[in-house]
Amino acid sequence: MAESDQSGSSNPDSKKRTGRVVPILVIVVLLGVVPIFFMTSSDIEGSLRTSGHLGDTAFVPVSCESGQALGFFGVELSSESQPGRRIRLLRDAIKGSIVTVEVAGASQPLAVFSSADCRLIDVNVRKTNTIVNSIYVVEGQASIECPGLVGTVRFGGCH
């Protein structure tokens, strides 16, 4: 009789342990996944204003991508209000800060700005210690006062 009780019914202590382990595993998984989500989400503040041949409009970036994936050190900003238009903020070892305004499908940028063209062009891009899909996440800010492009942006979590 004792044998049939053991094989036919489950151990109540085992159920208690399983009941405790599942919530603990859920908490451990959430603690591991949630910080990664926040570390890899983009955070952008500010806007740029275009004028002249670039059009008189505000460029409010909503997403950013590390330039490493695109072959340069810097960041590419995109705006929902101007789909297809991108502004690249670059740091070149020789030329310093460079800003380009580009349109998808065009073989050349609409405009390229450097310190020779602008009253103020200060692009600061930093690699973080986070890597996503072999790409360093970058952060930084840019202040720009160029003919046809003016504004300040801060960005982070760009990969």
PAKOL-498919 format. One record per atom (N, C-alpha, C): atom name; x, y, z. Coordinates in nm, 2 decimals, decimal comma. Atoms other than C-alpha are relative to their C-alpha. Layout:
% PAKOL-498919
[rec "CA" [X Y Z]]
...
***
This chain:
% PAKOL-498919
[rec "N" [0,08 -0,12 0,00]]
[rec "CA" [0,00 0,00 0,00]]
[rec "C" [0,09 0,13 0,00]]
[rec "N" [-0,09 -0,12 -0,01]]
[rec "CA" [0,28 0,24 0,08]]
[rec "C" [0,06 0,03 -0,14]]
[rec "N" [-0,06 -0,02 0,13]]
[rec "CA" [0,43 0,18 -0,27]]
[rec "C" [-0,10 0,07 -0,09]]
[rec "N" [0,10 -0,05 0,09]]
[rec "CA" [0,10 0,26 -0,45]]
[rec "C" [-0,02 0,15 0,04]]
[rec "N" [0,01 -0,14 -0,04]]
[rec "CA" [0,07 0,59 -0,25]]
[rec "C" [0,11 0,08 -0,06]]
[rec "N" [-0,11 -0,08 0,05]]
[rec "CA" [0,41 0,70 -0,35]]
[rec "C" [0,00 0,02 -0,15]]
[rec "N" [-0,01 -0,01 0,15]]
[rec "CA" [0,38 0,62 -0,72]]
[rec "C" [-0,13 0,07 -0,06]]
[rec "N" [0,13 -0,06 0,05]]
[rec "CA" [0,01 0,74 -0,76]]
[rec "C" [-0,01 0,14 0,04]]
[rec "N" [0,02 -0,14 -0,04]]
[rec "CA" [0,04 1,07 -0,58]]
[rec "C" [0,14 0,07 -0,01]]
[rec "N" [-0,13 -0,08 0,01]]
[rec "CA" [0,30 1,35 -0,62]]
[rec "C" [0,04 0,05 0,13]]
[rec "N" [-0,06 -0,04 -0,12]]
[rec "CA" [0,52 1,47 -0,35]]
[rec "C" [-0,04 0,15 0,03]]
[rec "N" [0,04 -0,14 -0,02]]
[rec "CA" [0,37 1,79 -0,19]]
[rec "C" [0,12 0,10 0,02]]
[rec "N" [-0,12 -0,08 -0,02]]
[rec "CA" [0,72 1,92 -0,10]]
[rec "C" [0,06 0,04 -0,14]]
[rec "N" [-0,05 -0,03 0,14]]
[rec "CA" [0,82 1,90 -0,47]]
[rec "C" [-0,09 0,11 -0,07]]
[rec "N" [0,09 -0,11 0,05]]
[rec "CA" [0,51 2,11 -0,57]]
[rec "C" [0,03 0,13 0,06]]
[rec "N" [-0,03 -0,12 -0,06]]
[rec "CA" [0,60 2,37 -0,32]]
[rec "C" [0,13 0,06 -0,05]]
[rec "N" [-0,13 -0,04 0,06]]
[rec "CA" [0,96 2,39 -0,45]]
[rec "C" [-0,02 0,05 -0,14]]
[rec "N" [0,02 -0,04 0,14]]
[rec "CA" [0,84 2,42 -0,81]]
[rec "C" [-0,08 0,13 0,00]]
[rec "N" [0,08 -0,13 -0,01]]
[rec "CA" [0,59 2,69 -0,71]]
[rec "C" [0,09 0,12 0,04]]
[rec "N" [-0,09 -0,10 -0,04]]
[rec "CA" [0,88 2,89 -0,56]]
[rec "C" [0,10 0,03 -0,11]]
[rec "N" [-0,10 -0,02 0,10]]
[rec "CA" [1,12 2,84 -0,85]]
[rec "C" [-0,05 0,08 -0,12]]
[rec "N" [0,05 -0,07 0,12]]
[rec "CA" [0,90 2,96 -1,13]]
[rec "C" [0,00 0,15 0,02]]
[rec "N" [-0,01 -0,14 -0,01]]
[rec "CA" [0,85 3,31 -0,99]]
[rec "C" [0,14 0,06 0,01]]
[rec "N" [-0,14 -0,05 -0,01]]
[rec "CA" [1,22 3,34 -0,91]]
[rec "C" [0,06 0,00 -0,14]]
[rec "N" [-0,06 0,00 0,14]]
[rec "CA" [1,31 3,24 -1,27]]
[rec "C" [-0,06 0,11 -0,08]]
[rec "N" [0,06 -0,11 0,07]]
[rec "CA" [1,06 3,50 -1,41]]
[rec "C" [0,07 0,13 0,04]]
[rec "N" [-0,06 -0,12 -0,05]]
[rec "CA" [1,22 3,77 -1,19]]
[rec "C" [0,14 0,01 -0,06]]
[rec "N" [-0,13 0,00 0,05]]
[rec "CA" [1,57 3,67 -1,30]]
[rec "C" [0,00 0,03 -0,15]]
[rec "N" [0,00 -0,02 0,14]]
[rec "CA" [1,48 3,67 -1,67]]
[rec "C" [-0,04 0,15 -0,02]]
[rec "N" [0,03 -0,14 0,02]]
[rec "CA" [1,31 4,01 -1,64]]
[rec "C" [0,11 0,10 0,04]]
[rec "N" [-0,12 -0,08 -0,04]]
[rec "CA" [1,61 4,16 -1,45]]
[rec "C" [0,11 0,00 -0,11]]
[rec "N" [-0,10 0,01 0,11]]
[rec "CA" [1,83 4,04 -1,74]]
[rec "C" [-0,04 0,07 -0,13]]
[rec "N" [0,05 -0,05 0,13]]
[rec "CA" [1,61 4,15 -2,03]]
[rec "C" [-0,04 0,15 0,00]]
[rec "N" [0,05 -0,14 0,00]]
[rec "CA" [1,46 4,48 -1,92]]
[rec "C" [0,11 0,10 -0,01]]
[rec "N" [-0,11 -0,10 0,02]]
[rec "CA" [1,79 4,66 -1,87]]
[rec "C" [0,06 0,00 -0,14]]
[rec "N" [-0,05 0,00 0,13]]
[rec "CA" [1,91 4,55 -2,21]]
[rec "C" [-0,09 0,08 -0,09]]
[rec "N" [0,10 -0,08 0,08]]
[rec "CA" [1,59 4,70 -2,37]]
[rec "C" [0,03 0,14 0,02]]
[rec "N" [-0,02 -0,14 -0,03]]
[rec "CA" [1,65 5,03 -2,20]]
[rec "C" [0,14 0,05 -0,05]]
[rec "N" [-0,13 -0,04 0,04]]
[rec "CA" [2,02 5,03 -2,28]]
[rec "C" [0,01 0,01 -0,15]]
[rec "N" [-0,01 0,00 0,14]]
[rec "CA" [1,95 4,98 -2,65]]
[rec "C" [-0,11 0,08 -0,07]]
[rec "N" [0,10 -0,08 0,06]]
[rec "CA" [1,66 5,21 -2,70]]
[rec "C" [0,05 0,14 -0,02]]
[rec "N" [-0,05 -0,14 0,04]]
[rec "CA" [1,73 5,55 -2,87]]
[rec "C" [-0,07 0,10 0,09]]
[rec "N" [0,06 -0,12 -0,08]]
[rec "CA" [1,68 5,87 -2,67]]
[rec "C" [0,06 0,12 -0,07]]
[rec "N" [-0,04 -0,12 0,08]]
[rec "CA" [1,69 6,19 -2,88]]
[rec "C" [-0,08 0,12 0,05]]
[rec "N" [0,06 -0,13 -0,04]]
[rec "CA" [1,62 6,55 -2,77]]
[rec "C" [0,05 0,11 -0,10]]
[rec "N" [-0,04 -0,11 0,08]]
[rec "CA" [1,62 6,87 -2,97]]
[rec "C" [-0,05 -0,01 -0,15]]
[rec "N" [0,04 0,00 0,14]]
[rec "CA" [1,57 6,96 -3,34]]
[rec "C" [0,10 0,09 -0,08]]
[rec "N" [-0,08 -0,08 0,09]]
[rec "CA" [1,74 7,12 -3,64]]
[rec "C" [-0,09 0,07 -0,09]]
[rec "N" [0,08 -0,07 0,10]]
[rec "CA" [1,60 7,38 -3,87]]
[rec "C" [0,07 0,02 -0,13]]
[rec "N" [-0,06 -0,02 0,13]]
[rec "CA" [1,67 7,38 -4,24]]
[rec "C" [-0,06 0,12 -0,06]]
[rec "N" [0,05 -0,12 0,07]]
[rec "CA" [1,64 7,68 -4,47]]
[rec "C" [0,07 0,00 -0,13]]
[rec "N" [-0,07 -0,02 0,14]]
[rec "CA" [1,74 7,80 -4,82]]
[rec "C" [-0,03 -0,12 -0,09]]
[rec "N" [0,02 0,11 0,09]]
[rec "CA" [1,79 7,52 -5,07]]
[rec "C" [-0,04 -0,13 0,06]]
[rec "N" [0,04 0,12 -0,07]]
[rec "CA" [1,72 7,26 -4,80]]
[rec "C" [-0,14 0,00 0,04]]
[rec "N" [0,14 -0,01 -0,04]]
[rec "CA" [1,37 7,39 -4,75]]
[rec "C" [-0,01 0,06 0,14]]
[rec "N" [0,02 -0,07 -0,13]]
[rec "CA" [1,24 7,60 -4,46]]
[rec "C" [-0,09 -0,09 0,09]]
[rec "N" [0,08 0,09 -0,08]]
[rec "CA" [1,13 7,33 -4,21]]
[rec "C" [0,08 -0,05 0,12]]
[rec "N" [-0,07 0,06 -0,12]]
[rec "CA" [1,21 7,17 -3,87]]
[rec "C" [0,02 -0,14 -0,03]]
[rec "N" [-0,04 0,14 0,00]]
[rec "CA" [1,39 6,84 -3,86]]
[rec "C" [0,00 -0,05 0,14]]
[rec "N" [0,01 0,05 -0,14]]
[rec "CA" [1,28 6,67 -3,54]]
[rec "C" [0,04 -0,15 0,00]]
[rec "N" [-0,04 0,14 0,00]]
[rec "CA" [1,48 6,34 -3,51]]
[rec "C" [-0,07 -0,08 0,10]]
[rec "N" [0,07 0,10 -0,09]]
[rec "CA" [1,30 6,04 -3,37]]
[rec "C" [0,08 -0,13 0,01]]
[rec "N" [-0,08 0,12 -0,01]]
[rec "CA" [1,55 5,77 -3,44]]
[rec "C" [0,14 0,03 -0,04]]
[rec "N" [-0,15 -0,02 0,03]]
[rec "CA" [1,93 5,73 -3,47]]
[rec "C" [0,06 -0,13 -0,02]]
[rec "N" [-0,07 0,12 0,03]]
[rec "CA" [2,17 5,48 -3,60]]
[rec "C" [0,15 0,03 0,01]]
[rec "N" [-0,15 -0,01 -0,01]]
[rec "CA" [2,54 5,43 -3,52]]
[rec "C" [0,06 0,01 -0,14]]
[rec "N" [-0,07 -0,01 0,13]]
[rec "CA" [2,76 5,54 -3,81]]
[rec "C" [0,09 -0,12 -0,03]]
[rec "N" [-0,09 0,11 0,02]]
[rec "CA" [2,97 5,23 -3,75]]
[rec "C" [-0,06 -0,10 -0,10]]
[rec "N" [0,07 0,09 0,09]]
[rec "CA" [2,71 5,02 -3,93]]
[rec "C" [0,00 0,05 -0,14]]
[rec "N" [0,01 -0,07 0,13]]
[rec "CA" [2,72 5,27 -4,22]]
[rec "C" [0,14 0,04 -0,05]]
[rec "N" [-0,13 -0,02 0,04]]
[rec "CA" [3,10 5,30 -4,24]]
[rec "C" [0,06 0,14 0,04]]
[rec "N" [-0,06 -0,13 -0,05]]
[rec "CA" [3,17 5,63 -4,05]]
[rec "C" [-0,01 0,00 0,15]]
[rec "N" [0,01 -0,02 -0,15]]
[rec "CA" [3,23 5,74 -3,69]]
[rec "C" [-0,10 0,12 0,02]]
[rec "N" [0,10 -0,10 -0,03]]
[rec "CA" [2,92 5,93 -3,59]]
[rec "C" [-0,14 -0,06 0,01]]
[rec "N" [0,14 0,04 -0,02]]
[rec "CA" [2,54 5,90 -3,60]]
[rec "C" [-0,08 0,05 -0,12]]
[rec "N" [0,10 -0,04 0,11]]
[rec "CA" [2,26 5,91 -3,86]]
[rec "C" [-0,14 0,02 0,07]]
[rec "N" [0,13 -0,04 -0,06]]
[rec "CA" [1,94 6,09 -3,75]]
[rec "C" [-0,11 -0,01 -0,11]]
[rec "N" [0,12 0,01 0,09]]
[rec "CA" [1,59 6,02 -3,91]]
[rec "C" [-0,11 0,07 0,07]]
[rec "N" [0,12 -0,07 -0,05]]
[rec "CA" [1,26 6,21 -3,87]]
[rec "C" [-0,12 -0,06 -0,07]]
[rec "N" [0,12 0,05 0,06]]
[rec "CA" [0,91 6,08 -3,92]]
[rec "C" [-0,07 0,11 -0,08]]
[rec "N" [0,06 -0,11 0,08]]
[rec "CA" [0,80 6,42 -4,05]]
[rec "C" [0,06 0,02 -0,13]]
[rec "N" [-0,07 -0,01 0,13]]
[rec "CA" [1,06 6,40 -4,33]]
[rec "C" [0,05 -0,13 -0,04]]
[rec "N" [-0,04 0,13 0,03]]
[rec "CA" [1,07 6,04 -4,44]]
[rec "C" [0,10 0,00 -0,12]]
[rec "N" [-0,09 0,01 0,10]]
[rec "CA" [1,37 5,96 -4,65]]
[rec "C" [0,12 0,10 0,02]]
[rec "N" [-0,10 -0,10 -0,02]]
[rec "CA" [1,57 6,26 -4,53]]
[rec "C" [0,08 -0,04 0,13]]
[rec "N" [-0,09 0,03 -0,11]]
[rec "CA" [1,87 6,19 -4,30]]
[rec "C" [0,10 0,10 0,02]]
[rec "N" [-0,11 -0,09 -0,03]]
[rec "CA" [2,12 6,40 -4,12]]
[rec "C" [0,10 -0,08 0,07]]
[rec "N" [-0,12 0,07 -0,06]]
[rec "CA" [2,46 6,26 -4,04]]
[rec "C" [0,09 0,09 0,07]]
[rec "N" [-0,09 -0,07 -0,09]]
[rec "CA" [2,67 6,39 -3,76]]
[rec "C" [0,13 -0,08 0,01]]
[rec "N" [-0,12 0,08 0,01]]
[rec "CA" [3,03 6,28 -3,82]]
[rec "C" [0,12 0,07 0,08]]
[rec "N" [-0,13 -0,04 -0,05]]
[rec "CA" [3,37 6,31 -3,64]]
[rec "C" [0,10 -0,06 -0,09]]
[rec "N" [-0,11 0,05 0,08]]
[rec "CA" [3,66 6,29 -3,88]]
[rec "C" [0,13 0,03 0,06]]
[rec "N" [-0,13 -0,02 -0,07]]
[rec "CA" [4,01 6,25 -3,75]]
[rec "C" [0,08 0,12 -0,06]]
[rec "N" [-0,08 -0,11 0,06]]
[rec "CA" [4,15 6,51 -4,00]]
[rec "C" [-0,09 0,12 -0,01]]
[rec "N" [0,09 -0,12 0,02]]
[rec "CA" [3,85 6,74 -4,08]]
[rec "C" [-0,08 0,04 0,12]]
[rec "N" [0,07 -0,04 -0,12]]
[rec "CA" [3,69 6,74 -3,74]]
[rec "C" [-0,15 -0,03 -0,02]]
[rec "N" [0,14 0,02 0,01]]
[rec "CA" [3,31 6,79 -3,72]]
[rec "C" [-0,05 0,02 -0,14]]
[rec "N" [0,06 -0,01 0,13]]
[rec "CA" [3,11 6,73 -4,04]]
[rec "C" [-0,15 -0,04 0,01]]
[rec "N" [0,15 0,02 0,00]]
[rec "CA" [2,73 6,74 -4,09]]
[rec "C" [-0,04 -0,02 -0,15]]
[rec "N" [0,05 0,02 0,14]]
[rec "CA" [2,56 6,60 -4,41]]
[rec "C" [-0,15 -0,01 0,01]]
[rec "N" [0,14 0,02 0,02]]
[rec "CA" [2,20 6,63 -4,52]]
[rec "C" [-0,02 -0,08 -0,12]]
[rec "N" [0,02 0,10 0,11]]
[rec "CA" [2,09 6,34 -4,73]]
[rec "C" [-0,14 -0,04 -0,03]]
[rec "N" [0,13 0,05 0,04]]
[rec "CA" [1,79 6,21 -4,92]]
[rec "C" [0,02 -0,14 -0,05]]
[rec "N" [-0,01 0,14 0,04]]
[rec "CA" [1,73 5,84 -4,97]]
[rec "C" [-0,01 -0,01 -0,16]]
[rec "N" [0,00 0,02 0,15]]
[rec "CA" [1,81 5,73 -5,33]]
[rec "C" [0,09 0,10 -0,07]]
[rec "N" [-0,09 -0,09 0,07]]
[rec "CA" [2,04 6,03 -5,41]]
[rec "C" [0,14 -0,05 0,01]]
[rec "N" [-0,13 0,04 0,01]]
[rec "CA" [2,39 5,96 -5,51]]
[rec "C" [0,10 0,09 0,08]]
[rec "N" [-0,08 -0,10 -0,08]]
[rec "CA" [2,53 6,27 -5,33]]
[rec "C" [-0,09 0,07 0,11]]
[rec "N" [0,08 -0,08 -0,10]]
[rec "CA" [2,43 6,46 -5,01]]
[rec "C" [-0,06 0,13 -0,06]]
[rec "N" [0,05 -0,13 0,04]]
[rec "CA" [2,21 6,76 -5,05]]
[rec "C" [0,09 0,12 0,05]]
[rec "N" [-0,10 -0,11 -0,06]]
[rec "CA" [2,46 6,96 -4,83]]
[rec "C" [0,10 -0,07 0,09]]
[rec "N" [-0,11 0,04 -0,09]]
[rec "CA" [2,79 6,90 -4,65]]
[rec "C" [0,05 0,12 0,07]]
[rec "N" [-0,05 -0,11 -0,08]]
[rec "CA" [2,89 7,13 -4,37]]
[rec "C" [0,12 -0,04 0,08]]
[rec "N" [-0,12 0,02 -0,09]]
[rec "CA" [3,23 7,16 -4,20]]
[rec "C" [0,03 0,13 0,07]]
[rec "N" [-0,04 -0,13 -0,08]]
[rec "CA" [3,40 7,42 -3,97]]
[rec "C" [0,03 0,11 -0,10]]
[rec "N" [-0,03 -0,11 0,09]]
[rec "CA" [3,50 7,62 -4,28]]
[rec "C" [-0,13 0,07 -0,05]]
[rec "N" [0,13 -0,06 0,06]]
[rec "CA" [3,13 7,67 -4,38]]
[rec "C" [-0,08 0,06 0,11]]
[rec "N" [0,10 -0,03 -0,10]]
[rec "CA" [2,98 7,73 -4,04]]
[rec "C" [0,06 0,10 0,11]]
[rec "N" [-0,03 -0,08 -0,12]]
[rec "CA" [2,98 7,98 -3,75]]
[rec "C" [0,03 -0,09 0,12]]
[rec "N" [-0,02 0,10 -0,11]]
[rec "CA" [2,95 7,69 -3,51]]
[rec "C" [-0,04 -0,14 -0,05]]
[rec "N" [0,03 0,14 0,03]]
[rec "CA" [2,97 7,32 -3,57]]
[rec "C" [0,08 -0,08 0,10]]
[rec "N" [-0,06 0,08 -0,10]]
[rec "CA" [3,04 7,11 -3,27]]
[rec "C" [-0,07 -0,13 0,01]]
[rec "N" [0,06 0,13 -0,01]]
[rec "CA" [2,97 6,74 -3,30]]
[rec "C" [0,08 -0,08 0,10]]
[rec "N" [-0,06 0,08 -0,10]]
[rec "CA" [3,05 6,52 -3,00]]
[rec "C" [-0,07 -0,13 0,00]]
[rec "N" [0,05 0,13 0,01]]
[rec "CA" [3,01 6,15 -3,05]]
[rec "C" [0,09 -0,09 0,09]]
[rec "N" [-0,07 0,09 -0,09]]
[rec "CA" [3,11 5,89 -2,79]]
[rec "C" [-0,05 -0,15 -0,01]]
[rec "N" [0,04 0,14 -0,01]]
[rec "CA" [3,11 5,51 -2,80]]
[rec "C" [-0,03 -0,03 0,15]]
[rec "N" [0,03 0,05 -0,13]]
[rec "CA" [2,95 5,35 -2,50]]
[rec "C" [0,07 -0,14 0,02]]
[rec "N" [-0,06 0,13 -0,03]]
[rec "CA" [3,06 5,02 -2,34]]
[rec "C" [-0,10 -0,11 -0,05]]
[rec "N" [0,10 0,10 0,04]]
[rec "CA" [2,75 4,85 -2,49]]
[rec "C" [0,02 -0,03 -0,15]]
[rec "N" [-0,01 0,04 0,13]]
[rec "CA" [2,77 4,65 -2,81]]
[rec "C" [-0,13 -0,08 -0,04]]
[rec "N" [0,12 0,07 0,05]]
[rec "CA" [2,46 4,53 -3,01]]
[rec "C" [0,03 -0,05 -0,14]]
[rec "N" [-0,03 0,05 0,13]]
[rec "CA" [2,51 4,30 -3,30]]
[rec "C" [0,13 0,05 -0,06]]
[rec "N" [-0,13 -0,04 0,03]]
[rec "CA" [2,88 4,39 -3,31]]
[rec "C" [0,02 0,14 -0,04]]
[rec "N" [0,00 -0,14 0,02]]
[rec "CA" [2,80 4,76 -3,33]]
[rec "C" [0,00 0,07 0,13]]
[rec "N" [0,00 -0,08 -0,13]]
[rec "CA" [2,90 5,00 -3,05]]
[rec "C" [-0,12 0,10 0,00]]
[rec "N" [0,10 -0,10 -0,03]]
[rec "CA" [2,61 5,20 -2,91]]
[rec "C" [0,07 0,13 0,02]]
[rec "N" [-0,06 -0,13 -0,02]]
[rec "CA" [2,69 5,57 -2,94]]
[rec "C" [-0,10 0,10 0,06]]
[rec "N" [0,07 -0,11 -0,06]]
[rec "CA" [2,58 5,89 -2,76]]
[rec "C" [0,07 0,12 -0,02]]
[rec "N" [-0,07 -0,13 0,02]]
[rec "CA" [2,65 6,26 -2,78]]
[rec "C" [-0,09 0,11 -0,02]]
[rec "N" [0,08 -0,11 0,03]]
[rec "CA" [2,53 6,59 -2,89]]
[rec "C" [0,07 0,08 -0,11]]
[rec "N" [-0,05 -0,09 0,11]]
[rec "CA" [2,57 6,85 -3,17]]
[rec "C" [-0,07 0,13 0,01]]
[rec "N" [0,04 -0,13 0,01]]
[rec "CA" [2,54 7,22 -3,19]]
[rec "C" [0,04 0,06 -0,13]]
[rec "N" [-0,02 -0,03 0,14]]
[rec "CA" [2,51 7,36 -3,54]]
[rec "C" [-0,05 0,14 -0,03]]
[rec "N" [0,04 -0,13 0,05]]
[rec "CA" [2,50 7,72 -3,68]]
[rec "C" [0,06 0,01 -0,14]]
[rec "N" [-0,05 0,00 0,14]]
[rec "CA" [2,55 7,68 -4,06]]
[rec "C" [-0,10 0,07 -0,09]]
[rec "N" [0,09 -0,06 0,10]]
[rec "CA" [2,40 7,86 -4,36]]
[rec "C" [-0,10 -0,11 -0,05]]
[rec "N" [0,10 0,10 0,04]]
[rec "CA" [2,08 7,65 -4,41]]
[rec "C" [-0,03 -0,11 0,10]]
[rec "N" [0,02 0,10 -0,11]]
[rec "CA" [2,11 7,44 -4,09]]
[rec "C" [0,04 0,05 0,13]]
[rec "N" [-0,02 -0,05 -0,13]]
[rec "CA" [2,07 7,55 -3,73]]
[rec "C" [-0,07 -0,09 0,10]]
[rec "N" [0,07 0,07 -0,11]]
[rec "CA" [2,00 7,37 -3,40]]
[rec "C" [0,09 -0,08 0,09]]
[rec "N" [-0,08 0,08 -0,10]]
[rec "CA" [2,11 7,15 -3,12]]
[rec "C" [-0,08 -0,13 0,02]]
[rec "N" [0,06 0,13 -0,03]]
[rec "CA" [2,04 6,78 -3,06]]
[rec "C" [0,09 -0,08 0,09]]
[rec "N" [-0,07 0,09 -0,08]]
[rec "CA" [2,14 6,53 -2,80]]
[rec "C" [-0,06 -0,14 -0,03]]
[rec "N" [0,05 0,13 0,04]]
[rec "CA" [2,12 6,16 -2,87]]
[rec "C" [0,08 -0,11 0,09]]
[rec "N" [-0,06 0,11 -0,08]]
[rec "CA" [2,19 5,83 -2,69]]
[rec "C" [-0,07 -0,13 -0,04]]
[rec "N" [0,06 0,13 0,04]]
[rec "CA" [2,13 5,46 -2,74]]
[rec "C" [0,00 -0,03 -0,14]]
[rec "N" [0,00 0,02 0,15]]
[rec "CA" [2,21 5,47 -3,11]]
[rec "C" [0,09 -0,11 -0,04]]
[rec "N" [-0,07 0,12 0,04]]
[rec "CA" [2,31 5,14 -3,25]]
[rec "C" [-0,04 -0,05 -0,14]]
***
